[in-house]
Amino acid sequence: MRIVQVTPFFHPHAGGVESHVRGLAREFAREGHDVTVVTSRYRRDLPADERSEGYRILRTRTLGVALNTPIDTGTERVLREIDADVFHLHYPPPLTAYFGTRALERRAVPICLTYHCDLYLAGLGGQLLGGLYQRVFLPRTLRRVERIVVHTRSYGVTSAMLRGRELSVIPSVVDVERFRPGIDASALRGDLRLEGKRVVAFTGRLVPHKGVDVILQALTLLPPDVVLLVIGAGPRLPSLVGQARRLRLEDRVKFCPAVSDEDLPRFLALADVFVFPSQNRLEGFGLGVAEAMAIGLPVVIADMPGVREVIAPDQEGLLTEPLLASDLAEKVGRLLADPALAHQMGAAGRRRAEERYAPPIVAAQLLKLYADLRAADLSGP
């Protein structure tokens, strides 16, 4: 099957959507499909056309990036010309999917769209533009696709933009071969001076909605041998470093902003517990949670639509009240105080990752969806 994935950003740009699309492209190619990823050329030093991991990457003409949104007007031209059996769009950021559906509206090829999360643009100008887009352009985009995919049902049914629409629930994908139990991180533990410490880990971009400030507050309520490992970079890094200093946690927080994607599993392997206290609807799944589960870690995550559905509560991890540091500390402390329970939940998380989020499992669900869409097109008038 000729599959075209259309995504605003792609590797080497880091993010959950990018990791998801890359995992799918790699798996589809491994299974023998002809895969092309169409994405923005958000950096001029990136090649416009290359092959990687068995699939093709086409980076389209991009005027610039505004409010974390590539203005990739070249997407329309590329999608009008490329041959495919199915087009799979990814949203947000918003403009790529809009340009994509506009280019494909007269082509007799099925289109589906994964709605990763609701749109949020920071600042007053961002909120005005985001509201305008969601009122005017997003409904047009959604009307032009044959199927909308969400990663979790709870997120889809609580999104105002998806209300009343037919949804297919297919989770995100995790490389369970890279993220696996038993990775040797002993040398890294020594490098970071973590011997004799109990480690709580977070991974993700350091932006306000991730809730790292709440983890720092929770750390003040945990025993002094508990250390926080913050893996990720972003605009909030300086303020979080300052917060750790004000809370006198400098010796108990390790900020690791330069960890590569390839080295991430080794850093996660240092942890005893993984925490993910995201605070709003910018988190539609929480790929970092699934990666930690694949490593074999028990998780403590915010009780928010989308994220909470990644686990079965009290089986692979615990849910915590968003924004409430005392509850987060209590849940983390419970797991650290009961290694047998933590091990049991970590093992259950590994099983869930293998059974639900492994590339062949997710790819099979999408390939069935593609086949159904193609069959419906062929049987139509």
C-alpha positions as MATLAB code, in Angstrom:
seq = 'MRIVQVTPFFHPHAGGVESHVRGLAREFAREGHDVTVVTSRYRRDLPADERSEGYRILRTRTLGVALNTPIDTGTERVLREIDADVFHLHYPPPLTAYFGTRALERRAVPICLTYHCDLYLAGLGGQLLGGLYQRVFLPRTLRRVERIVVHTRSYGVTSAMLRGRELSVIPSVVDVERFRPGIDASALRGDLRLEGKRVVAFTGRLVPHKGVDVILQALTLLPPDVVLLVIGAGPRLPSLVGQARRLRLEDRVKFCPAVSDEDLPRFLALADVFVFPSQNRLEGFGLGVAEAMAIGLPVVIADMPGVREVIAPDQEGLLTEPLLASDLAEKVGRLLADPALAHQMGAAGRRRAEERYAPPIVAAQLLKLYADLRAADLSGP';
ca = [
       0.000    0.000    0.000;
       1.211    3.535   -0.778;
       0.832    5.490    2.457;
       1.454    9.217    2.833;
       1.762   10.616    6.367;
       1.387   14.404    6.540;
       2.734   16.036    9.697;
       3.598   19.661   10.572;
       6.986   18.750   12.091;
       9.141   15.648   11.826;
      12.466   14.330   13.079;
      14.868   15.909   14.026;
      12.179   18.148   15.561;
      11.327   16.558   18.919;
       7.804   15.933   20.184;
       5.128   13.327   20.728;
       3.511   13.716   17.296;
       6.897   13.475   15.604;
       7.808   10.311   17.531;
       4.420    8.782   16.740;
       4.660    9.447   12.993;
       8.251    8.243   12.878;
       7.327    5.006   14.652;
       4.450    4.396   12.233;
       6.535    5.183    9.131;
       9.274    2.833   10.289;
       6.818    0.007   11.005;
       4.838    0.421    7.768;
       8.093    0.364    5.783;
       9.298   -2.700    7.687;
       6.094   -4.475    6.673;
       6.746   -3.707    3.019;
       4.541   -0.681    2.381;
       5.613    2.312    0.290;
       5.710    5.150    2.838;
       6.247    8.874    2.370;
       6.283   11.463    5.150;
       5.347   14.968    3.961;
       6.370   17.647    6.429;
       7.556   21.242    6.738;
      11.077   22.301    5.893;
      11.155   24.330    9.083;
      14.952   24.599    8.909;
      16.694   25.481    5.677;
      19.614   23.146    6.407;
      17.339   20.097    6.287;
      17.199   18.209    2.954;
      14.056   18.686    0.879;
      13.978   15.025   -0.182;
      15.677   12.093    1.549;
      15.242    8.448    2.467;
      15.570    7.236    6.047;
      14.742    3.958    7.811;
      13.095    2.584    4.667;
      10.734    5.477    3.913;
      10.875    8.778    2.038;
      10.750   12.231    3.669;
       9.570   15.192    1.580;
      10.004   18.569    3.274;
       7.868   21.256    1.679;
       8.435   24.958    1.115;
       7.871   26.743    4.415;
       7.643   30.506    4.783;
       8.501   30.398    8.471;
       7.272   29.268   11.875;
       4.873   31.441   13.898;
       3.451   30.476   17.298;
       5.034   27.034   16.896;
       3.106   26.595   13.641;
       4.937   26.004   10.342;
       3.517   28.051    7.476;
       4.177   25.247    5.002;
       2.369   26.502    1.922;
       4.324   24.062   -0.250;
       2.339   21.175    1.237;
      -0.523   21.841   -1.172;
       1.645   21.512   -4.267;
       3.311   18.313   -3.081;
       0.031   16.632   -2.136;
      -1.582   17.490   -5.451;
       1.173   15.651   -7.283;
       2.095   12.628   -5.139;
       0.454    9.246   -5.743;
      -0.986    7.360   -2.776;
      -3.621    4.840   -1.730;
      -4.320    6.718    1.502;
      -3.396   10.063    3.044;
      -3.054   10.340    6.815;
      -2.945   13.885    8.215;
      -1.811   14.836   11.725;
      -3.172   17.805   13.700;
      -2.146   20.163   15.369;
      -0.352   22.558   14.649;
      -3.183   23.713   12.431;
      -2.086   24.910    9.003;
      -0.569   21.694    7.621;
      -3.827   19.746    7.913;
      -5.773   22.656    6.401;
      -3.397   22.967    3.442;
      -3.515   19.187    3.083;
      -7.286   18.846    2.896;
      -7.509   21.793    0.528;
      -5.041   20.092   -1.819;
      -6.790   16.715   -1.619;
     -10.445   17.725   -1.819;
     -10.705   16.899   -5.542;
      -8.653   13.701   -5.396;
     -10.443   10.369   -5.171;
      -8.168    9.026   -2.428;
      -9.266    8.364    1.180;
      -8.091   10.783    3.857;
      -7.970   10.264    7.603;
      -6.733   12.617   10.303;
      -5.312   11.953   13.739;
      -6.489   14.622   16.150;
      -3.659   14.586   18.683;
      -5.030   17.334   20.951;
      -6.994   20.566   21.044;
      -5.290   23.669   19.732;
      -3.721   26.078   22.211;
      -1.582   29.069   21.266;
       0.055   31.073   24.034;
      -0.591   34.757   24.684;
      -3.548   36.982   23.881;
      -2.700   37.074   20.172;
      -2.318   33.311   20.126;
      -5.666   32.803   21.818;
      -7.397   35.099   19.322;
      -5.788   33.372   16.350;
      -6.436   29.924   17.814;
     -10.093   30.739   18.407;
     -10.466   32.074   14.868;
      -8.854   28.972   13.408;
     -11.016   26.591   15.428;
     -14.232   28.430   14.519;
     -13.534   28.970   10.822;
     -10.852   26.651    9.447;
     -10.867   23.534   11.634;
     -14.520   22.579   10.886;
     -13.719   22.775    7.167;
     -10.683   20.569    7.685;
     -12.615   17.962    9.663;
     -15.488   17.865    7.140;
     -13.066   16.972    4.351;
     -11.641   13.830    5.985;
     -13.340   10.437    5.942;
     -12.251    9.392    9.417;
     -10.960   11.115   12.556;
      -8.594    9.161   14.797;
      -8.024    9.959   18.474;
      -5.573    8.216   20.786;
      -8.030    7.798   23.673;
     -11.822    7.802   23.849;
     -11.921    9.982   26.961;
     -10.073   12.751   25.148;
     -12.193   12.530   22.018;
     -15.563   12.656   23.755;
     -14.530   15.617   25.931;
     -13.234   17.763   23.058;
     -15.666   20.509   22.059;
     -14.271   20.468   18.514;
     -15.043   16.755   18.054;
     -18.500   16.719   19.610;
     -20.936   14.593   17.610;
     -18.298   13.294   15.173;
     -17.531    9.638   14.489;
     -14.169    8.750   16.005;
     -11.777    5.830   15.697;
      -9.718    5.194   18.830;
      -6.171    4.041   18.031;
      -3.366    4.694   20.549;
       0.044    6.178   19.973;
       3.004    3.941   19.244;
       6.025    3.117   21.429;
       9.215    1.381   20.329;
       9.123   -1.428   22.903;
      12.445   -2.789   21.656;
      14.327    0.420   22.511;
      12.275    1.140   25.616;
      12.603   -2.105   27.542;
      13.396   -3.334   31.068;
      16.913   -4.281   32.054;
      18.894   -1.480   30.396;
      22.257   -1.060   32.132;
      22.502    2.513   33.429;
      25.040    1.895   36.198;
      27.738    4.069   34.625;
      25.278    6.901   34.083;
      24.113    6.595   37.692;
      27.690    7.172   38.778;
      28.150   10.105   36.405;
      25.039   11.803   37.831;
      25.986   10.927   41.426;
      22.784    9.036   42.094;
      24.229    6.165   44.116;
      22.062    5.462   47.131;
      19.286    7.743   45.847;
      15.710    6.947   44.936;
      14.948    8.543   41.588;
      11.725   10.086   40.331;
      11.853   10.896   36.604;
       9.975   13.185   34.230;
      10.449   13.445   30.464;
       8.982   16.055   28.191;
       9.276   19.537   26.808;
       9.627   22.137   29.564;
       6.520   24.219   28.928;
       3.889   25.420   31.426;
       1.262   22.733   30.882;
       3.632   19.862   31.728;
       3.433   20.667   35.456;
       7.116   20.324   36.358;
       6.661   23.160   38.871;
       4.204   20.919   40.735;
       6.761   18.089   40.835;
       9.283   20.453   42.413;
       6.760   21.438   45.082;
       5.978   17.762   45.702;
       9.683   16.996   46.085;
       9.839   19.232   49.165;
       7.345   16.848   50.817;
       9.350   13.698   50.060;
      12.321   12.273   52.021;
      15.748   13.849   51.348;
      17.102   10.746   49.580;
      14.555   11.188   46.777;
      16.005   12.911   43.690;
      14.123   14.310   40.700;
      15.477   13.727   37.185;
      14.046   16.266   34.710;
      14.774   15.030   31.185;
      13.953   17.608   28.546;
      14.475   21.179   27.386;
      12.194   24.109   26.711;
      11.423   27.743   27.516;
      10.565   27.048   31.172;
      14.006   25.631   32.000;
      15.468   28.852   33.490;
      12.436   29.504   35.675;
      12.368   25.877   36.877;
      16.056   26.058   37.778;
      15.254   29.229   39.704;
      12.325   27.569   41.464;
      14.526   24.634   42.515;
      17.022   27.124   43.936;
      14.346   29.007   45.896;
      13.040   25.743   47.305;
      16.613   24.753   48.235;
      16.446   21.676   46.042;
      19.606   22.279   44.000;
      21.192   19.045   45.259;
      18.004   17.012   44.710;
      17.124   17.985   41.131;
      19.092   16.928   38.057;
      18.135   18.926   34.967;
      19.129   17.028   31.808;
      18.165   19.250   28.835;
      20.538   17.719   26.264;
      19.493   14.049   26.309;
      19.217   12.666   22.776;
      16.299   10.526   21.647;
      18.697    7.601   21.326;
      19.927    8.008   24.917;
      16.504    8.568   26.502;
      15.871    4.886   27.450;
      19.132    4.788   29.430;
      18.124    7.862   31.434;
      14.665    6.446   32.143;
      16.304    3.238   33.343;
      17.726    5.229   36.280;
      14.277    5.849   37.738;
      12.235    4.106   40.408;
       9.012    5.999   39.570;
       7.900    8.075   36.576;
       5.714   11.167   37.064;
       3.622   13.030   34.485;
       1.401   15.750   36.025;
       0.231   17.543   32.855;
      -2.361   20.175   33.580;
      -4.500   20.868   30.496;
      -5.847   19.593   27.177;
      -2.590   20.041   25.278;
      -1.883   16.452   26.376;
      -4.037   14.055   24.363;
      -2.121   10.876   25.207;
       1.197   11.337   26.993;
       3.754    9.384   24.996;
       6.287    9.733   27.798;
       3.989    7.703   30.052;
       3.836    4.821   27.585;
       7.618    4.920   27.113;
       8.140    4.723   30.880;
       5.715    1.803   31.070;
       7.664    0.022   28.341;
      10.826    0.453   30.449;
       8.961   -1.220   33.303;
       8.393    1.788   35.561;
       5.357    2.393   37.753;
       3.806    5.748   36.834;
       1.993    8.550   38.640;
       0.008   10.657   36.179;
      -2.529   13.467   36.264;
      -6.182   12.477   36.232;
      -6.892   14.283   32.952;
      -8.825   13.157   29.848;
      -6.561   11.278   27.475;
      -3.601   10.796   29.790;
      -5.524    8.830   32.414;
      -6.612    6.291   29.802;
      -3.025    5.255   29.024;
      -3.074    3.152   32.211;
      -5.585    1.068   34.079;
      -5.567    2.934   37.416;
      -4.076    1.013   40.348;
      -2.710   -1.626   37.969;
       0.139    0.048   36.065;
       0.233    3.215   38.139;
      -1.661    5.795   40.155;
      -3.701    8.850   39.220;
      -3.052   12.163   40.947;
      -5.140   15.314   41.218;
      -3.855   17.912   38.728;
      -2.030   20.877   40.296;
      -2.080   19.338   43.798;
       1.521   18.837   44.935;
       0.541   17.161   48.198;
      -1.417   14.462   46.365;
       1.419   13.912   43.893;
       3.879   13.546   46.796;
       1.571   11.104   48.574;
       1.216    8.884   45.470;
       4.947    8.913   44.699;
       5.759    8.257   48.351;
       3.403    5.273   48.392;
       5.262    3.609   45.519;
       8.715    4.422   46.866;
       7.765    2.961   50.260;
       6.473   -0.288   48.734;
       9.033   -1.712   46.260;
       6.950   -4.864   45.749;
       3.936   -2.802   44.649;
       6.155   -0.625   42.434;
       7.670   -3.721   40.780;
       4.224   -5.256   40.262;
       2.897   -2.088   38.613;
       6.030   -1.717   36.490;
       5.722   -5.283   35.190;
       2.041   -4.712   34.429;
       2.945   -1.519   32.584;
       5.444   -3.378   30.424;
       2.771   -5.933   29.488;
       0.289   -3.186   28.627;
       2.865   -1.403   26.456;
       3.624   -4.630   24.558;
      -0.061   -5.507   24.129;
      -1.400   -2.042   23.205;
       1.323    0.358   22.099;
       3.927   -1.749   20.272;
       4.427   -0.695   16.615;
       2.988   -3.886   15.029;
      -0.149   -3.625   17.206;
      -0.875    0.020   16.374;
       0.133   -0.353   12.718;
      -2.274   -3.285   12.278;
      -5.181   -1.161   13.527;
      -4.326    1.667   11.160;
      -3.812   -0.630    8.177;
      -7.283   -2.074    8.792;
      -8.683    1.453    8.930;
      -6.937    2.332    5.657;
      -8.272   -0.828    4.015;
     -11.802   -0.073    5.201;
     -11.610    3.465    3.848;
     -10.317    2.247    0.501;
     -13.057   -0.397    0.288;
     -15.714    2.200    1.072;
     -14.360    4.484   -1.665;
     -14.343    1.659   -4.205;
     -17.911    0.640   -3.368;
     -19.217    4.192   -3.473;
     -20.938    5.873   -6.411;
];
